[in-house]
Amino acid sequence: MSFLGGEVLEWVYSLALLLLGFALVLLEIFVIPGINIFGVVGLLTAVAGIGYAYVNMGGLAAGVVAGVGLAGIAILVRLMLKVRAWNRLVLNEDMTRKAGYDSVKPGREDLLGQTGEVLTTLRPAGRAQFGERVVDVVSEGGYIERGEQIEVLKVAGNRVVVQLVPSKR
């Protein structure tokens, strides 16, 4: 039994590879996003289905399988838009301070003028301790060795700028 220049079993194999490819891509999108291996293997499997049809049944059959694949993609995109599945994949909201997104930690202004001790060598960034608080800081100049005394010169958002306190000898 033949259909468009190929045996029915060859059609089943090529369409099965195409459907398996779609299933793997959908698995990548909805179930395990971020790994990318299922998406890549799914794409390769779908292309293998078209290639199988071309090698075993000729160009016309490969064109039909590719057409079925394109129609399947169009149907999936339409369903995703209709069911609003696209909204789960794309961030539609603005990341504003009003919405609660703020990378600046409040309450660092009180560090201005305080002295503290360097916990890690500042090259020029590192960590320092002011009383009980441990803070990421940036030196105004070059290196400041661990254990040195520093003073806060400026606080701008998350950036705390310090300088070495001259030793009193």
C-alpha positions as CSV (number, residue, x, y, z in Angstrom):
1,M,0.0,0.0,0.0
2,S,1.5,3.3,-1.0
3,F,0.6,7.0,-0.6
4,L,2.2,9.9,-2.5
5,G,5.2,7.9,-3.5
6,G,5.9,6.2,-0.2
7,E,4.8,3.3,1.9
8,V,2.4,4.0,4.8
9,L,4.9,2.9,7.4
10,E,7.4,5.4,6.0
11,W,4.8,8.2,6.4
12,V,4.1,7.0,9.9
13,Y,7.8,7.2,10.8
14,S,8.3,10.6,9.4
15,L,5.2,12.1,10.9
16,A,6.0,10.4,14.3
17,L,9.4,12.0,14.3
18,L,7.8,15.4,13.5
19,L,5.3,15.0,16.4
20,L,8.0,13.8,18.8
21,G,9.9,16.9,17.9
22,F,6.9,19.1,18.7
23,A,6.3,17.3,21.9
24,L,10.0,17.8,23.0
25,V,9.8,21.5,22.1
26,L,6.6,21.9,24.1
27,L,8.2,20.0,27.0
28,E,11.0,22.5,26.9
29,I,8.7,25.5,26.8
30,F,6.1,24.5,29.5
31,V,7.6,21.9,31.8
32,I,11.4,22.3,32.0
33,P,12.4,25.8,30.7
34,G,16.0,26.8,30.8
35,I,17.7,23.5,30.1
36,N,17.5,23.9,26.3
37,I,18.5,20.3,25.6
38,F,14.9,19.2,25.0
39,G,14.2,22.2,22.7
40,V,17.4,21.5,20.6
41,V,16.7,17.7,20.4
42,G,13.0,18.5,19.6
43,L,14.1,20.7,16.7
44,L,16.6,18.2,15.4
45,T,13.9,15.4,15.7
46,A,11.4,17.4,13.7
47,V,14.1,18.1,11.0
48,A,15.0,14.4,11.0
49,G,11.3,13.6,10.3
50,I,11.5,15.9,7.2
51,G,14.9,14.4,6.2
52,Y,13.6,10.9,6.6
53,A,10.7,11.7,4.3
54,Y,13.0,13.2,1.7
55,V,15.5,10.3,1.7
56,N,13.0,7.5,1.7
57,M,10.1,9.0,-0.3
58,G,11.4,12.0,-2.3
59,G,11.0,15.7,-2.4
60,L,7.2,15.8,-2.7
61,A,6.7,13.8,0.5
62,A,9.3,15.9,2.3
63,G,7.4,19.0,1.3
64,V,4.1,17.5,2.6
65,V,5.7,16.6,5.9
66,A,7.2,20.1,6.2
67,G,3.8,21.6,5.3
68,V,2.2,19.5,8.1
69,G,5.0,20.8,10.4
70,L,4.3,24.4,9.5
71,A,0.6,24.0,9.9
72,G,1.2,22.4,13.3
73,I,3.3,25.4,14.3
74,A,0.6,27.8,13.2
75,I,-2.0,25.9,15.2
76,L,0.2,25.8,18.3
77,V,0.9,29.6,18.1
78,R,-2.8,30.3,17.7
79,L,-3.7,28.1,20.6
80,M,-1.0,29.7,22.8
81,L,-2.4,33.1,22.0
82,K,-6.0,32.1,22.5
83,V,-5.4,30.3,25.9
84,R,-3.1,33.2,26.9
85,A,-0.2,30.8,27.6
86,W,2.1,33.4,26.1
87,N,1.5,35.5,29.2
88,R,3.2,32.9,31.3
89,L,6.3,33.0,29.2
90,V,6.7,36.8,28.9
91,L,7.0,39.4,31.7
92,N,4.3,42.0,30.9
93,E,4.7,44.1,34.1
94,D,7.2,47.0,34.6
95,M,9.7,46.4,37.3
96,T,9.3,49.8,39.0
97,R,10.0,50.9,42.6
98,K,6.2,51.5,42.9
99,A,5.7,47.8,42.2
100,G,8.2,46.8,44.9
101,Y,11.3,46.3,42.7
102,D,14.2,48.2,44.2
103,S,17.8,47.2,44.4
104,V,18.8,49.9,46.8
105,K,18.7,48.8,50.4
106,P,17.3,51.6,52.6
107,G,19.1,52.8,55.7
108,R,22.7,53.1,54.5
109,E,22.8,56.9,54.8
110,D,23.6,56.6,58.5
111,L,27.0,55.1,57.6
112,L,28.2,58.5,56.3
113,G,31.2,59.7,58.4
114,Q,31.4,56.4,60.4
115,T,34.7,54.6,60.8
116,G,35.1,50.8,60.6
117,E,37.5,48.0,59.9
118,V,38.3,46.4,56.5
119,L,37.4,42.7,56.6
120,T,38.7,41.8,53.1
121,T,41.4,43.6,51.2
122,L,39.8,46.4,49.2
123,R,41.0,46.1,45.5
124,P,39.2,48.6,45.3
125,A,36.0,46.7,46.4
126,G,35.5,44.5,49.4
127,R,33.7,44.2,52.7
128,A,34.0,46.2,55.9
129,Q,32.5,46.2,59.3
130,F,30.9,49.2,61.0
131,G,29.9,48.3,64.5
132,E,27.8,45.1,64.0
133,R,27.0,45.8,60.3
134,V,29.0,44.2,57.5
135,V,28.8,46.2,54.3
136,D,30.1,46.0,50.7
137,V,32.3,49.0,50.2
138,V,34.5,50.6,47.5
139,S,37.7,52.4,48.3
140,E,38.2,55.9,46.8
141,G,41.8,55.1,45.9
142,G,43.8,51.9,45.5
143,Y,44.3,48.9,47.8
144,I,43.4,49.0,51.5
145,E,44.7,46.0,53.4
146,R,42.6,43.9,55.7
147,G,42.4,45.1,59.3
148,E,42.9,48.8,58.4
149,Q,40.6,51.5,59.7
150,I,38.4,53.3,57.1
151,E,36.0,56.1,57.1
152,V,32.8,56.4,54.9
153,L,33.0,59.4,52.5
154,K,29.9,59.0,50.4
155,V,26.8,56.8,50.2
156,A,25.0,56.7,46.8
157,G,22.4,54.0,46.7
158,N,24.2,50.7,47.2
159,R,27.6,52.2,46.7
160,V,29.5,53.0,49.9
161,V,32.7,54.9,49.2
162,V,35.5,54.7,51.9
163,Q,39.0,56.0,52.4
164,L,41.8,55.0,54.7
165,V,41.9,56.7,58.0
166,P,45.4,58.0,58.5
167,S,47.2,56.3,61.4
168,K,47.8,58.4,64.5
169,R,51.5,57.8,65.3
